[in-house]
Amino acid sequence: MSKMTDRIDNQHYVNLAREQYEQQQRKTLPTVIVPLVSGGNIYPKNHILRSGTVEMRYMTAYDEDILTNASYMKTGVVFDKLLESIITTNVNISDIAADDKFGLIINARILAYGADYEILVTDPKTGNELKRTFDLRTLKSKDFTLIPDDLGEFEYKVNDEYTLKFKIPSAQINDSTISSFLKAVITQVNSDRSATAIEHFIRYEFLSIDAKKFRKYLASNTPGLDLTISIEGEDGSTFNVGFPIGSQLFWF
């Protein structure tokens, strides 16, 4: 029994040494300071992300294995795993908002393979499929002018009776129900921050018309990249398309 325990202990030290070695080697890779598309204004005052930047290292061929990992692709965590590997700032990936993550992925792609990105689009005038090269550096952040409090939250006045505090969610909300979305973003009703008060407000007091106005306000005041891009058509005129997002972002 002791021999088995010894083998387990020895393997632990081997794994620890390997991890320390890999961390030391990663520190030798060049890094850059990358701005967050939110400017950091959606995070609490004392959070490391409130600075509005993270440090990221250049990718290596070993990191490319993450992009082809079938398990990661199946579970939809491939980009999270990549960011975990290349971000050198001491931050929990789950704390980074979805739109900030996407901005970091774009920067990772530029650092890894350059800014030129080939896309296929359909010319609305001719119906023909066109191959175009898009410069990823031209993607711009949307205007975000809301002023956060020390918790990284924002105020919204529903009417004379109710004032809300809300936050920008740190991840995509997979539950499709409107009430679940509201519970994920509303943090305070008037002066009450309890889950019970928020649940009661959404269920019994938040009228549909007011809830719709709030969701529209939130959609218009969420930081991120402007993903509407301009493409040159066959006749030299331009047309707008949505930026194609997917794992192909890292392949030519």
Stockholm file with secondary structure:
# STOCKHOLM 1.0

chainA/1-252         MSKMTDRIDNQHYVNLAREQYEQQQRKTLPTVIVPLVSGGNIYPKNHILRSGTVEMRYMTAYDEDILTNASYMKTGVVFDKLLESIITTNVNISDIAADDKFGLIINARILAYGADYEILVTDPKTGNELKRTFDLRTLKSKDFTLIPDDLGEFEYKVNDEYTLKFKIPSAQINDSTISSFLKAVITQVNSDRSATAIEHFIRYEFLSIDAKKFRKYLASNTPGLDLTISIEGEDGSTFNVGFPIGSQLFWF
#=GR chainA/1-252 SS CHHHHHHHHHHHHHHHHHHHHHHHHHTTSCEEEEECTTTTTTSCTTSGGGGSEEEEECCCHHHHHHHTCHHHHHHTCHHHHHHHHHBCSSCCGGGSCHHHHHHHHHHHHHHHHCSEEEEEEECTTTCCEEEEEEEGGGCCBCCCCCCCCTTSCEEEECSSSCEEEECCCSSCCCCCCHHHHHHHHEEEETTBCCHHHHHHIIIIISCHHHHHHHHHHHHHTCCCBCCEEEEECTTSCEEEEECCCSGGGGCC
#=GC SS_cons         CHHHHHHHHHHHHHHHHHHHHHHHHHTTSCEEEEECTTTTTTSCTTSGGGGSEEEEECCCHHHHHHHTCHHHHHHTCHHHHHHHHHBCSSCCGGGSCHHHHHHHHHHHHHHHHCSEEEEEEECTTTCCEEEEEEEGGGCCBCCCCCCCCTTSCEEEECSSSCEEEECCCSSCCCCCCHHHHHHHHEEEETTBCCHHHHHHIIIIISCHHHHHHHHHHHHHTCCCBCCEEEEECTTSCEEEEECCCSGGGGCC
//
